[in-house]
Amino acid sequence: MISASIPVTPAPTAGGSALRSISLAGPAGRLEALLNEGAPDARYAAVVCHPHPLGGGTLHNKVVYHAMKALNAPGFGLGWPVLRFNFRGTGLSEGTHDGTAESGDVLAAMRWLEAEYRLPLVVIGFSFGAAMALSACCCSGQAHNVQALAALGLPTHAEGRDYRYPFLSQCSLPKLFLSGDRDQYAPARELEQVAATTAEPKKLVLLPGADHFFTGQLDTMQNALTRWLQERLP
């Protein structure tokens, strides 16, 4: 998938959240990561996973960045610490792209964040990152501290590959499917079928007129994401 990105400079961010460069121990080698520190009284910590590396996806992807801001920036009302990382073989991360084993990279990021903050976790993924986040949290048996899971732009067919999620029928984590109703990698009808066969609790939100990258609607995506999290989490 094609993926737009924006630069990130290691420095205090708008709103006072410090940015730290992190190196994580992943199953295929070291993983490059950035941590946006949260408010001192944060009640949750979050991981955000980027889209397909072979389409240019990195932790700097603009959807990933805006999702991070929704979780971290004081103006949205959450103020959580948020970890973004590069999948294996991406940026400075070691290893080679696999296509499915990246779910292990998600687990490594979750373990690091849990050890660092001792807080319950929220896991967010965009596109390929959403697929890997779902797999990590619903299939591994290692996501006991995850309190909510959000899949942004979850693909059903992209770059000649079909994505199927039969394991979601047994996944009891609270789940948000947030996509545009013009997503070119997940037609609304197909995503509705995925949601229909997914275990409760779940919510499907299709943003009118939005494409896969939420072009022109990143703020709408942010508001929908934070609204659901505020409704779901105490």
C-alpha positions as CSV (number, residue, x, y, z in Angstrom):
1,M,0.0,0.0,0.0
2,I,1.2,3.5,-0.6
3,S,1.9,5.4,2.6
4,A,2.4,9.1,3.2
5,S,4.7,10.1,6.1
6,I,5.7,13.2,8.0
7,P,8.9,14.1,9.8
8,V,9.3,13.7,13.5
9,T,12.0,15.6,15.4
10,P,13.2,14.2,18.8
11,A,12.2,17.2,20.9
12,P,9.4,18.3,23.2
13,T,6.1,18.2,21.2
14,A,3.3,20.6,21.2
15,G,1.5,20.4,24.5
16,G,4.6,19.5,26.4
17,S,4.8,15.8,25.8
18,A,8.5,14.7,25.5
19,L,9.6,12.4,22.7
20,R,12.1,9.7,23.4
21,S,14.0,7.5,20.9
22,I,13.8,3.8,22.0
23,S,15.5,0.6,20.9
24,L,13.3,-2.5,21.6
25,A,14.4,-6.1,21.7
26,G,12.2,-7.8,19.0
27,P,12.1,-11.5,18.0
28,A,14.0,-10.7,14.8
29,G,16.4,-8.2,16.3
30,R,16.3,-4.6,17.5
31,L,13.3,-2.5,16.7
32,E,13.5,1.3,16.2
33,A,10.8,3.1,18.2
34,L,9.6,6.5,19.4
35,L,7.8,7.1,22.7
36,N,5.6,10.2,23.3
37,E,5.5,10.4,27.0
38,G,2.1,11.0,28.6
39,A,0.7,12.9,31.5
40,P,2.0,11.9,35.0
41,D,-1.5,10.7,35.9
42,A,-2.1,8.7,32.7
43,R,-4.4,5.7,33.3
44,Y,-3.4,3.8,30.1
45,A,-0.5,3.4,27.7
46,A,-0.8,2.7,24.0
47,V,1.0,1.1,21.1
48,V,0.3,2.3,17.5
49,C,1.3,0.1,14.6
50,H,2.2,1.4,11.1
51,P,1.0,0.2,7.6
52,H,2.7,-2.1,5.2
53,P,6.5,-1.6,5.0
54,L,6.7,-2.6,1.4
55,G,4.3,0.2,0.5
56,G,6.4,2.7,2.4
57,G,4.8,2.4,5.8
58,T,6.8,3.5,8.8
59,L,6.2,4.8,12.3
60,H,6.1,8.3,10.7
61,N,3.0,7.5,8.6
62,K,0.6,10.4,9.0
63,V,-2.4,8.3,10.1
64,V,-0.2,6.7,12.7
65,Y,1.0,10.1,13.8
66,H,-2.5,11.6,14.1
67,A,-3.7,8.5,16.0
68,M,-0.8,9.0,18.4
69,K,-1.7,12.7,18.8
70,A,-5.3,11.7,19.6
71,L,-4.1,9.5,22.4
72,N,-1.3,11.7,23.7
73,A,-2.0,15.4,23.1
74,P,-3.7,17.1,26.1
75,G,-6.3,18.7,23.9
76,F,-8.0,15.3,23.2
77,G,-8.4,14.6,26.9
78,L,-6.4,11.4,27.3
79,G,-2.7,12.3,27.7
80,W,-1.4,8.7,27.5
81,P,2.1,7.6,26.7
82,V,2.2,6.3,23.2
83,L,4.8,4.0,21.6
84,R,5.3,3.8,17.8
85,F,7.8,1.4,16.3
86,N,9.1,0.2,13.0
87,F,8.4,-3.3,12.0
88,R,11.3,-5.6,11.3
89,G,13.3,-4.6,8.2
90,T,11.8,-1.1,8.3
91,G,13.9,2.0,9.0
92,L,16.6,1.1,11.5
93,S,14.8,-2.0,12.7
94,E,16.7,-5.2,12.2
95,G,15.4,-8.3,10.5
96,T,13.5,-9.0,7.2
97,H,9.9,-8.4,6.3
98,D,7.8,-11.5,6.7
99,G,4.2,-10.5,6.4
100,T,2.8,-12.5,9.3
101,A,5.6,-12.8,11.9
102,E,5.3,-9.0,12.5
103,S,2.6,-9.8,15.1
104,G,5.6,-10.8,17.3
105,D,7.0,-7.3,16.9
106,V,3.7,-5.9,18.2
107,L,4.0,-8.2,21.3
108,A,7.6,-7.0,21.9
109,A,6.4,-3.4,21.8
110,M,3.6,-4.3,24.2
111,R,6.0,-6.0,26.6
112,W,8.3,-3.0,26.6
113,L,5.5,-0.5,27.2
114,E,4.0,-2.6,30.0
115,A,7.4,-3.0,31.8
116,E,8.1,0.8,31.4
117,Y,4.7,2.1,32.8
118,R,2.9,-0.7,34.6
119,L,-0.3,0.5,33.0
120,P,-3.1,-1.3,31.2
121,L,-2.6,-1.2,27.4
122,V,-4.5,0.0,24.4
123,V,-3.4,-1.3,21.0
124,I,-4.1,0.6,17.8
125,G,-3.1,-0.4,14.2
126,F,-3.5,1.2,10.8
127,S,-3.9,-1.0,7.7
128,F,-1.3,-3.8,7.8
129,G,-0.5,-2.6,11.3
130,A,-4.2,-3.2,12.2
131,A,-4.0,-6.8,10.9
132,M,-0.8,-7.4,12.9
133,A,-2.3,-5.8,16.0
134,L,-5.4,-8.0,15.8
135,S,-3.3,-11.1,15.4
136,A,-1.0,-10.2,18.3
137,C,-3.8,-9.4,20.7
138,C,-6.3,-12.1,19.7
139,C,-4.2,-15.1,18.8
140,S,-1.1,-15.1,20.9
141,G,-2.6,-15.6,24.4
142,Q,-0.2,-12.9,25.6
143,A,-2.4,-9.9,25.6
144,H,-3.9,-10.2,29.1
145,N,-3.2,-6.5,29.9
146,V,-4.9,-5.1,26.7
147,Q,-8.1,-3.3,27.5
148,A,-9.1,-2.1,24.0
149,L,-8.1,-2.7,20.4
150,A,-8.7,-0.4,17.5
151,A,-8.2,-1.3,13.8
152,L,-8.0,1.7,11.5
153,G,-8.4,1.0,7.8
154,L,-8.4,-2.7,8.4
155,P,-7.7,-4.3,4.9
156,T,-9.7,-7.1,3.3
157,H,-7.8,-7.1,0.0
158,A,-4.6,-5.2,-0.9
159,E,-1.7,-5.7,-3.3
160,G,-3.1,-9.0,-4.5
161,R,-3.5,-10.4,-1.0
162,D,-6.7,-11.3,0.7
163,Y,-6.9,-10.7,4.5
164,R,-9.1,-12.9,6.5
165,Y,-9.8,-12.7,10.3
166,P,-11.6,-15.9,11.4
167,F,-10.0,-15.7,14.8
168,L,-12.0,-12.6,15.6
169,S,-15.1,-14.8,16.3
170,Q,-13.3,-15.8,19.5
171,C,-11.7,-12.5,20.5
172,S,-13.5,-11.0,23.5
173,L,-11.4,-7.8,23.7
174,P,-13.3,-4.5,23.1
175,K,-12.7,-3.8,19.4
176,L,-13.2,-0.7,17.2
177,F,-13.2,-1.0,13.4
178,L,-12.8,2.5,12.1
179,S,-12.6,3.0,8.3
180,G,-13.8,5.2,5.5
181,D,-16.8,4.1,3.5
182,R,-14.6,4.6,0.4
183,D,-11.7,2.6,1.6
184,Q,-10.1,1.2,-1.5
185,Y,-8.5,-1.7,0.4
186,A,-11.7,-2.7,2.3
187,P,-15.0,-2.1,0.6
188,A,-17.6,-1.2,3.2
189,R,-19.6,-4.4,2.5
190,E,-16.6,-6.6,3.2
191,L,-15.7,-4.8,6.4
192,E,-19.3,-5.1,7.6
193,Q,-19.0,-8.8,7.0
194,V,-15.8,-8.9,9.1
195,A,-17.5,-7.0,11.9
196,A,-20.6,-9.2,11.7
197,T,-18.6,-12.3,12.4
198,T,-16.5,-10.7,15.2
199,A,-17.2,-11.5,18.9
200,E,-18.7,-8.8,21.1
201,P,-17.9,-6.2,22.3
202,K,-17.3,-4.5,19.0
203,K,-18.1,-1.3,17.1
204,L,-17.9,-0.5,13.4
205,V,-17.6,3.1,12.4
206,L,-17.5,4.0,8.7
207,L,-16.7,7.7,8.0
208,P,-18.7,9.0,5.1
209,G,-16.6,9.9,2.1
210,A,-13.3,8.9,3.7
211,D,-10.7,6.8,1.8
212,H,-8.2,4.4,3.2
213,F,-5.8,7.1,4.3
214,F,-8.6,9.3,5.8
215,T,-7.6,12.0,3.4
216,G,-9.0,15.3,4.5
217,Q,-10.6,13.6,7.5
218,L,-7.8,12.9,9.9
219,D,-9.4,15.1,12.5
220,T,-12.7,13.2,12.1
221,M,-10.8,9.9,12.6
222,Q,-9.1,11.3,15.7
223,N,-12.4,12.4,17.2
224,A,-14.1,9.1,16.5
225,L,-11.2,7.2,18.0
226,T,-11.0,9.2,21.2
227,R,-14.8,9.2,21.6
228,W,-14.9,5.4,21.5
229,L,-12.0,5.1,23.9
230,Q,-13.6,7.5,26.4
231,E,-16.9,5.5,26.1
232,R,-15.2,2.1,26.5
233,L,-12.6,2.7,29.2
234,P,-13.3,3.8,32.8
